[in-house]
Amino acid sequence: MVDRFIARFGEEKIALLHSKLSVGERYDEWKRADKGEAKIVIRSKVSNLCPSRKLRNNNNRRRT
C-alpha cells in the first residue's frame, strides 16, 4: 500500500510513522509533517499519539 502512495505522490510528500522507526526517525518524520513538508502521513496505530495542530485526521470523515 505504501508503495502505491509513493509511486503516485512521491516519497518527499509522504511521512511514515510506525514502531520500527527509531525515536529520532519518528521525530524527523513527525517534524516534516508538522512543518508541511510532507502532505500525507501514513501511520500505524502505535503512532496515534503524535500531536500536531496542523495535521487533520480523515478517519472520521462522513461518507455519503
PDB file of N, CA, C and O in Angstrom:
ATOM      1  N   MET A   1       0.814  -1.188   0.000  1.00  0.00           N
ATOM      2  CA  MET A   1       0.000   0.000   0.000  1.00  0.00           C
ATOM      3  C   MET A   1       0.863   1.259   0.000  1.00  0.00           C
ATOM      4  O   MET A   1       0.587   2.198  -0.747  1.00  0.00           O
ATOM      5  N   VAL A   2       1.888   1.286   0.818  1.00  0.00           N
ATOM      6  CA  VAL A   2       2.753   2.463   0.893  1.00  0.00           C
ATOM      7  C   VAL A   2       3.409   2.721  -0.458  1.00  0.00           C
ATOM      8  O   VAL A   2       3.561   3.871  -0.870  1.00  0.00           O
ATOM      9  N   ASP A   3       3.798   1.648  -1.149  1.00  0.00           N
ATOM     10  CA  ASP A   3       4.430   1.798  -2.463  1.00  0.00           C
ATOM     11  C   ASP A   3       3.519   2.515  -3.453  1.00  0.00           C
ATOM     12  O   ASP A   3       3.995   3.281  -4.291  1.00  0.00           O
ATOM     13  N   ARG A   4       2.223   2.272  -3.364  1.00  0.00           N
ATOM     14  CA  ARG A   4       1.273   2.957  -4.256  1.00  0.00           C
ATOM     15  C   ARG A   4       1.250   4.463  -3.994  1.00  0.00           C
ATOM     16  O   ARG A   4       1.223   5.266  -4.926  1.00  0.00           O
ATOM     17  N   PHE A   5       1.261   4.830  -2.720  1.00  0.00           N
ATOM     18  CA  PHE A   5       1.281   6.253  -2.379  1.00  0.00           C
ATOM     19  C   PHE A   5       2.565   6.907  -2.865  1.00  0.00           C
ATOM     20  O   PHE A   5       2.534   8.007  -3.418  1.00  0.00           O
ATOM     21  N   ILE A   6       3.695   6.236  -2.661  1.00  0.00           N
ATOM     22  CA  ILE A   6       4.980   6.785  -3.096  1.00  0.00           C
ATOM     23  C   ILE A   6       5.013   6.933  -4.612  1.00  0.00           C
ATOM     24  O   ILE A   6       5.475   7.951  -5.128  1.00  0.00           O
ATOM     25  N   ALA A   7       4.527   5.927  -5.322  1.00  0.00           N
ATOM     26  CA  ALA A   7       4.513   5.992  -6.781  1.00  0.00           C
ATOM     27  C   ALA A   7       3.646   7.147  -7.283  1.00  0.00           C
ATOM     28  O   ALA A   7       3.979   7.796  -8.275  1.00  0.00           O
ATOM     29  N   ARG A   8       2.554   7.392  -6.605  1.00  0.00           N
ATOM     30  CA  ARG A   8       1.626   8.426  -7.075  1.00  0.00           C
ATOM     31  C   ARG A   8       2.028   9.839  -6.647  1.00  0.00           C
ATOM     32  O   ARG A   8       1.953  10.772  -7.446  1.00  0.00           O
ATOM     33  N   PHE A   9       2.454  10.000  -5.390  1.00  0.00           N
ATOM     34  CA  PHE A   9       2.691  11.341  -4.853  1.00  0.00           C
ATOM     35  C   PHE A   9       4.163  11.698  -4.674  1.00  0.00           C
ATOM     36  O   PHE A   9       4.492  12.874  -4.516  1.00  0.00           O
ATOM     37  N   GLY A  10       5.051  10.710  -4.696  1.00  0.00           N
ATOM     38  CA  GLY A  10       6.475  10.962  -4.484  1.00  0.00           C
ATOM     39  C   GLY A  10       6.854  10.807  -3.024  1.00  0.00           C
ATOM     40  O   GLY A  10       6.097  11.181  -2.128  1.00  0.00           O
ATOM     41  N   GLU A  11       8.014  10.260  -2.799  1.00  0.00           N
ATOM     42  CA  GLU A  11       8.459   9.959  -1.436  1.00  0.00           C
ATOM     43  C   GLU A  11       8.602  11.204  -0.559  1.00  0.00           C
ATOM     44  O   GLU A  11       8.378  11.147   0.650  1.00  0.00           O
ATOM     45  N   GLU A  12       8.977  12.328  -1.175  1.00  0.00           N
ATOM     46  CA  GLU A  12       9.204  13.551  -0.397  1.00  0.00           C
ATOM     47  C   GLU A  12       7.923  14.130   0.187  1.00  0.00           C
ATOM     48  O   GLU A  12       7.996  14.936   1.115  1.00  0.00           O
ATOM     49  N   LYS A  13       6.750  13.752  -0.320  1.00  0.00           N
ATOM     50  CA  LYS A  13       5.485  14.276   0.191  1.00  0.00           C
ATOM     51  C   LYS A  13       4.827  13.362   1.223  1.00  0.00           C
ATOM     52  O   LYS A  13       3.740  13.661   1.717  1.00  0.00           O
ATOM     53  N   ILE A  14       5.484  12.251   1.545  1.00  0.00           N
ATOM     54  CA  ILE A  14       4.885  11.269   2.442  1.00  0.00           C
ATOM     55  C   ILE A  14       5.746  11.087   3.682  1.00  0.00           C
ATOM     56  O   ILE A  14       6.963  10.923   3.589  1.00  0.00           O
ATOM     57  N   ALA A  15       5.108  11.116   4.835  1.00  0.00           N
ATOM     58  CA  ALA A  15       5.785  10.811   6.101  1.00  0.00           C
ATOM     59  C   ALA A  15       5.231   9.484   6.619  1.00  0.00           C
ATOM     60  O   ALA A  15       4.018   9.275   6.647  1.00  0.00           O
ATOM     61  N   LEU A  16       6.124   8.605   7.024  1.00  0.00           N
ATOM     62  CA  LEU A  16       5.723   7.308   7.577  1.00  0.00           C
ATOM     63  C   LEU A  16       6.002   7.291   9.068  1.00  0.00           C
ATOM     64  O   LEU A  16       7.109   7.615   9.498  1.00  0.00           O
ATOM     65  N   LEU A  17       5.022   6.922   9.846  1.00  0.00           N
ATOM     66  CA  LEU A  17       5.179   6.818  11.296  1.00  0.00           C
ATOM     67  C   LEU A  17       4.771   5.418  11.721  1.00  0.00           C
ATOM     68  O   LEU A  17       3.607   5.034  11.610  1.00  0.00           O
ATOM     69  N   HIS A  18       5.750   4.658  12.210  1.00  0.00           N
ATOM     70  CA  HIS A  18       5.466   3.296  12.671  1.00  0.00           C
ATOM     71  C   HIS A  18       6.487   2.870  13.711  1.00  0.00           C
ATOM     72  O   HIS A  18       7.502   3.540  13.904  1.00  0.00           O
ATOM     73  N   SER A  19       6.225   1.766  14.376  1.00  0.00           N
ATOM     74  CA  SER A  19       7.024   1.342  15.522  1.00  0.00           C
ATOM     75  C   SER A  19       8.420   0.845  15.159  1.00  0.00           C
ATOM     76  O   SER A  19       9.271   0.745  16.043  1.00  0.00           O
ATOM     77  N   LYS A  20       8.683   0.537  13.911  1.00  0.00           N
ATOM     78  CA  LYS A  20      10.015   0.062  13.512  1.00  0.00           C
ATOM     79  C   LYS A  20      11.028   1.195  13.392  1.00  0.00           C
ATOM     80  O   LYS A  20      12.232   0.946  13.317  1.00  0.00           O
ATOM     81  N   LEU A  21      10.553   2.430  13.373  1.00  0.00           N
ATOM     82  CA  LEU A  21      11.457   3.575  13.294  1.00  0.00           C
ATOM     83  C   LEU A  21      12.069   3.850  14.661  1.00  0.00           C
ATOM     84  O   LEU A  21      11.449   3.596  15.694  1.00  0.00           O
ATOM     85  N   SER A  22      13.285   4.368  14.656  1.00  0.00           N
ATOM     86  CA  SER A  22      13.894   4.791  15.914  1.00  0.00           C
ATOM     87  C   SER A  22      13.185   6.062  16.389  1.00  0.00           C
ATOM     88  O   SER A  22      12.424   6.672  15.638  1.00  0.00           O
ATOM     89  N   VAL A  23      13.435   6.447  17.613  1.00  0.00           N
ATOM     90  CA  VAL A  23      12.817   7.658  18.160  1.00  0.00           C
ATOM     91  C   VAL A  23      13.188   8.868  17.310  1.00  0.00           C
ATOM     92  O   VAL A  23      12.341   9.712  17.020  1.00  0.00           O
ATOM     93  N   GLY A  24      14.444   8.950  16.916  1.00  0.00           N
ATOM     94  CA  GLY A  24      14.898  10.067  16.088  1.00  0.00           C
ATOM     95  C   GLY A  24      14.254  10.088  14.717  1.00  0.00           C
ATOM     96  O   GLY A  24      13.890  11.151  14.215  1.00  0.00           O
ATOM     97  N   GLU A  25      14.111   8.917  14.104  1.00  0.00           N
ATOM     98  CA  GLU A  25      13.467   8.831  12.798  1.00  0.00           C
ATOM     99  C   GLU A  25      11.996   9.218  12.878  1.00  0.00           C
ATOM    100  O   GLU A  25      11.480   9.915  12.003  1.00  0.00           O
ATOM    101  N   ARG A  26      11.323   8.761  13.933  1.00  0.00           N
ATOM    102  CA  ARG A  26       9.914   9.140  14.119  1.00  0.00           C
ATOM    103  C   ARG A  26       9.788  10.643  14.303  1.00  0.00           C
ATOM    104  O   ARG A  26       8.888  11.271  13.745  1.00  0.00           O
ATOM    105  N   TYR A  27      10.688  11.212  15.084  1.00  0.00           N
ATOM    106  CA  TYR A  27      10.661  12.655  15.304  1.00  0.00           C
ATOM    107  C   TYR A  27      10.855  13.403  13.986  1.00  0.00           C
ATOM    108  O   TYR A  27      10.141  14.364  13.701  1.00  0.00           O
ATOM    109  N   ASP A  28      11.824  12.958  13.184  1.00  0.00           N
ATOM    110  CA  ASP A  28      12.093  13.613  11.903  1.00  0.00           C
ATOM    111  C   ASP A  28      10.870  13.553  10.980  1.00  0.00           C
ATOM    112  O   ASP A  28      10.531  14.545  10.335  1.00  0.00           O
ATOM    113  N   GLU A  29      10.216  12.409  10.918  1.00  0.00           N
ATOM    114  CA  GLU A  29       9.028  12.270  10.076  1.00  0.00           C
ATOM    115  C   GLU A  29       7.890  13.136  10.602  1.00  0.00           C
ATOM    116  O   GLU A  29       7.197  13.794   9.826  1.00  0.00           O
ATOM    117  N   TRP A  30       7.697  13.136  11.918  1.00  0.00           N
ATOM    118  CA  TRP A  30       6.648  13.963  12.517  1.00  0.00           C
ATOM    119  C   TRP A  30       6.928  15.440  12.244  1.00  0.00           C
ATOM    120  O   TRP A  30       6.014  16.200  11.925  1.00  0.00           O
ATOM    121  N   LYS A  31       8.188  15.842  12.369  1.00  0.00           N
ATOM    122  CA  LYS A  31       8.547  17.242  12.151  1.00  0.00           C
ATOM    123  C   LYS A  31       8.311  17.655  10.696  1.00  0.00           C
ATOM    124  O   LYS A  31       7.844  18.764  10.438  1.00  0.00           O
ATOM    125  N   ARG A  32       8.632  16.765   9.738  1.00  0.00           N
ATOM    126  CA  ARG A  32       8.361  17.057   8.331  1.00  0.00           C
ATOM    127  C   ARG A  32       6.872  17.290   8.101  1.00  0.00           C
ATOM    128  O   ARG A  32       6.485  18.202   7.370  1.00  0.00           O
ATOM    129  N   ALA A  33       6.047  16.468   8.724  1.00  0.00           N
ATOM    130  CA  ALA A  33       4.595  16.623   8.574  1.00  0.00           C
ATOM    131  C   ALA A  33       4.121  17.901   9.250  1.00  0.00           C
ATOM    132  O   ALA A  33       3.285  18.617   8.699  1.00  0.00           O
ATOM    133  N   ASP A  34       4.636  18.192  10.418  1.00  0.00           N
ATOM    134  CA  ASP A  34       4.221  19.378  11.166  1.00  0.00           C
ATOM    135  C   ASP A  34       4.589  20.666  10.433  1.00  0.00           C
ATOM    136  O   ASP A  34       3.838  21.641  10.473  1.00  0.00           O
ATOM    137  N   LYS A  35       5.738  20.671   9.766  1.00  0.00           N
ATOM    138  CA  LYS A  35       6.168  21.842   9.001  1.00  0.00           C
ATOM    139  C   LYS A  35       5.432  21.982   7.674  1.00  0.00           C
ATOM    140  O   LYS A  35       5.493  23.031   7.032  1.00  0.00           O
ATOM    141  N   GLY A  36       4.735  20.920   7.265  1.00  0.00           N
ATOM    142  CA  GLY A  36       4.032  20.951   5.996  1.00  0.00           C
ATOM    143  C   GLY A  36       4.859  20.433   4.835  1.00  0.00           C
ATOM    144  O   GLY A  36       4.415  20.489   3.688  1.00  0.00           O
ATOM    145  N   GLU A  37       6.070  19.924   5.113  1.00  0.00           N
ATOM    146  CA  GLU A  37       6.920  19.377   4.053  1.00  0.00           C
ATOM    147  C   GLU A  37       6.336  18.076   3.514  1.00  0.00           C
ATOM    148  O   GLU A  37       6.413  17.809   2.315  1.00  0.00           O
ATOM    149  N   ALA A  38       5.759  17.279   4.385  1.00  0.00           N
ATOM    150  CA  ALA A  38       5.083  16.043   3.981  1.00  0.00           C
ATOM    151  C   ALA A  38       3.584  16.318   4.026  1.00  0.00           C
ATOM    152  O   ALA A  38       3.051  16.700   5.069  1.00  0.00           O
ATOM    153  N   LYS A  39       2.919  16.131   2.924  1.00  0.00           N
ATOM    154  CA  LYS A  39       1.485  16.417   2.836  1.00  0.00           C
ATOM    155  C   LYS A  39       0.622  15.229   3.227  1.00  0.00           C
ATOM    156  O   LYS A  39      -0.555  15.392   3.549  1.00  0.00           O
ATOM    157  N   ILE A  40       1.205  14.027   3.201  1.00  0.00           N
ATOM    158  CA  ILE A  40       0.473  12.805   3.512  1.00  0.00           C
ATOM    159  C   ILE A  40       1.207  12.082   4.631  1.00  0.00           C
ATOM    160  O   ILE A  40       2.420  11.885   4.552  1.00  0.00           O
ATOM    161  N   VAL A  41       0.484  11.686   5.669  1.00  0.00           N
ATOM    162  CA  VAL A  41       1.076  10.929   6.767  1.00  0.00           C
ATOM    163  C   VAL A  41       0.433   9.554   6.803  1.00  0.00           C
ATOM    164  O   VAL A  41      -0.784   9.423   6.933  1.00  0.00           O
ATOM    165  N   ILE A  42       1.271   8.532   6.684  1.00  0.00           N
ATOM    166  CA  ILE A  42       0.813   7.155   6.805  1.00  0.00           C
ATOM    167  C   ILE A  42       1.339   6.663   8.137  1.00  0.00           C
ATOM    168  O   ILE A  42       2.545   6.681   8.387  1.00  0.00           O
ATOM    169  N   ARG A  43       0.428   6.223   8.992  1.00  0.00           N
ATOM    170  CA  ARG A  43       0.836   5.849  10.341  1.00  0.00           C
ATOM    171  C   ARG A  43       0.214   4.532  10.758  1.00  0.00           C
ATOM    172  O   ARG A  43      -0.805   4.094  10.224  1.00  0.00           O
ATOM    173  N   SER A  44       0.864   3.921  11.728  1.00  0.00           N
ATOM    174  CA  SER A  44       0.284   2.727  12.336  1.00  0.00           C
ATOM    175  C   SER A  44      -0.501   3.161  13.570  1.00  0.00           C
ATOM    176  O   SER A  44      -0.459   4.330  13.953  1.00  0.00           O
ATOM    177  N   LYS A  45      -1.199   2.247  14.177  1.00  0.00           N
ATOM    178  CA  LYS A  45      -1.971   2.578  15.381  1.00  0.00           C
ATOM    179  C   LYS A  45      -1.074   3.048  16.510  1.00  0.00           C
ATOM    180  O   LYS A  45      -1.488   3.864  17.334  1.00  0.00           O
ATOM    181  N   VAL A  46       0.143   2.545  16.555  1.00  0.00           N
ATOM    182  CA  VAL A  46       1.083   2.906  17.617  1.00  0.00           C
ATOM    183  C   VAL A  46       1.387   4.397  17.590  1.00  0.00           C
ATOM    184  O   VAL A  46       1.630   5.000  18.636  1.00  0.00           O
ATOM    185  N   SER A  47       1.374   4.989  16.416  1.00  0.00           N
ATOM    186  CA  SER A  47       1.742   6.397  16.313  1.00  0.00           C
ATOM    187  C   SER A  47       0.549   7.338  16.434  1.00  0.00           C
ATOM    188  O   SER A  47       0.612   8.478  15.975  1.00  0.00           O
ATOM    189  N   ASN A  48      -0.531   6.875  17.043  1.00  0.00           N
ATOM    190  CA  ASN A  48      -1.685   7.748  17.284  1.00  0.00           C
ATOM    191  C   ASN A  48      -1.330   8.926  18.171  1.00  0.00           C
ATOM    192  O   ASN A  48      -1.964   9.978  18.086  1.00  0.00           O
ATOM    193  N   LEU A  49      -0.347   8.768  19.004  1.00  0.00           N
ATOM    194  CA  LEU A  49      -0.012   9.808  19.970  1.00  0.00           C
ATOM    195  C   LEU A  49       1.070  10.745  19.451  1.00  0.00           C
ATOM    196  O   LEU A  49       2.069  10.988  20.128  1.00  0.00           O
ATOM    197  N   CYS A  50       0.867  11.261  18.263  1.00  0.00           N
ATOM    198  CA  CYS A  50       1.779  12.218  17.648  1.00  0.00           C
ATOM    199  C   CYS A  50       1.017  13.513  17.442  1.00  0.00           C
ATOM    200  O   CYS A  50       0.463  13.735  16.366  1.00  0.00           O
ATOM    201  N   PRO A  51       0.978  14.363  18.441  1.00  0.00           N
ATOM    202  CA  PRO A  51       0.150  15.561  18.349  1.00  0.00           C
ATOM    203  C   PRO A  51       0.682  16.577  17.337  1.00  0.00           C
ATOM    204  O   PRO A  51       1.890  16.773  17.205  1.00  0.00           O
ATOM    205  N   SER A  52      -0.222  17.199  16.648  1.00  0.00           N
ATOM    206  CA  SER A  52       0.105  18.303  15.765  1.00  0.00           C
ATOM    207  C   SER A  52      -1.170  19.076  15.479  1.00  0.00           C
ATOM    208  O   SER A  52      -2.205  18.488  15.167  1.00  0.00           O
ATOM    209  N   ARG A  53      -1.093  20.356  15.582  1.00  0.00           N
ATOM    210  CA  ARG A  53      -2.260  21.184  15.295  1.00  0.00           C
ATOM    211  C   ARG A  53      -2.564  21.219  13.808  1.00  0.00           C
ATOM    212  O   ARG A  53      -3.717  21.395  13.414  1.00  0.00           O
ATOM    213  N   LYS A  54      -1.539  21.053  12.975  1.00  0.00           N
ATOM    214  CA  LYS A  54      -1.724  21.184  11.537  1.00  0.00           C
ATOM    215  C   LYS A  54      -2.207  19.901  10.878  1.00  0.00           C
ATOM    216  O   LYS A  54      -2.739  19.947   9.768  1.00  0.00           O
ATOM    217  N   LEU A  55      -2.037  18.769  11.528  1.00  0.00           N
ATOM    218  CA  LEU A  55      -2.447  17.505  10.927  1.00  0.00           C
ATOM    219  C   LEU A  55      -3.938  17.305  11.103  1.00  0.00           C
ATOM    220  O   LEU A  55      -4.497  17.606  12.157  1.00  0.00           O
ATOM    221  N   ARG A  56      -4.573  16.798  10.069  1.00  0.00           N
ATOM    222  CA  ARG A  56      -6.006  16.566  10.102  1.00  0.00           C
ATOM    223  C   ARG A  56      -6.259  15.071   9.954  1.00  0.00           C
ATOM    224  O   ARG A  56      -5.710  14.429   9.059  1.00  0.00           O
ATOM    225  N   ASN A  57      -7.078  14.527  10.819  1.00  0.00           N
ATOM    226  CA  ASN A  57      -7.408  13.109  10.782  1.00  0.00           C
ATOM    227  C   ASN A  57      -8.643  12.927   9.906  1.00  0.00           C
ATOM    228  O   ASN A  57      -9.716  13.442  10.223  1.00  0.00           O
ATOM    229  N   ASN A  58      -8.491  12.198   8.812  1.00  0.00           N
ATOM    230  CA  ASN A  58      -9.612  11.975   7.906  1.00  0.00           C
ATOM    231  C   ASN A  58     -10.339  10.678   8.200  1.00  0.00           C
ATOM    232  O   ASN A  58     -11.241  10.306   7.449  1.00  0.00           O
ATOM    233  N   ASN A  59      -9.980   9.972   9.271  1.00  0.00           N
ATOM    234  CA  ASN A  59     -10.642   8.716   9.610  1.00  0.00           C
ATOM    235  C   ASN A  59     -12.102   8.927   9.979  1.00  0.00           C
ATOM    236  O   ASN A  59     -12.921   8.028   9.792  1.00  0.00           O
ATOM    237  N   ASN A  60     -12.435  10.089  10.496  1.00  0.00           N
ATOM    238  CA  ASN A  60     -13.788  10.343  10.972  1.00  0.00           C
ATOM    239  C   ASN A  60     -14.654  11.105   9.967  1.00  0.00           C
ATOM    240  O   ASN A  60     -15.726  11.597  10.318  1.00  0.00           O
ATOM    241  N   ARG A  61     -14.190  11.202   8.727  1.00  0.00           N
ATOM    242  CA  ARG A  61     -14.980  11.893   7.715  1.00  0.00           C
ATOM    243  C   ARG A  61     -16.284  11.153   7.478  1.00  0.00           C
ATOM    244  O   ARG A  61     -16.319   9.922   7.474  1.00  0.00           O
ATOM    245  N   ARG A  62     -17.332  11.894   7.283  1.00  0.00           N
ATOM    246  CA  ARG A  62     -18.623  11.297   6.982  1.00  0.00           C
ATOM    247  C   ARG A  62     -18.634  10.869   5.518  1.00  0.00           C
ATOM    248  O   ARG A  62     -18.328  11.663   4.628  1.00  0.00           O
ATOM    249  N   ARG A  63     -18.979   9.640   5.280  1.00  0.00           N
ATOM    250  CA  ARG A  63     -19.043   9.122   3.926  1.00  0.00           C
ATOM    251  C   ARG A  63     -20.470   9.157   3.430  1.00  0.00           C
ATOM    252  O   ARG A  63     -21.392   8.756   4.141  1.00  0.00           O
ATOM    253  N   THR A  64     -20.656   9.634   2.214  1.00  0.00           N
ATOM    254  CA  THR A  64     -22.002   9.722   1.651  1.00  0.00           C
ATOM    255  C   THR A  64     -22.189   8.729   0.550  1.00  0.00           C
ATOM    256  O   THR A  64     -23.266   8.660  -0.043  1.00  0.00           O
TER     257      THR A  64
END
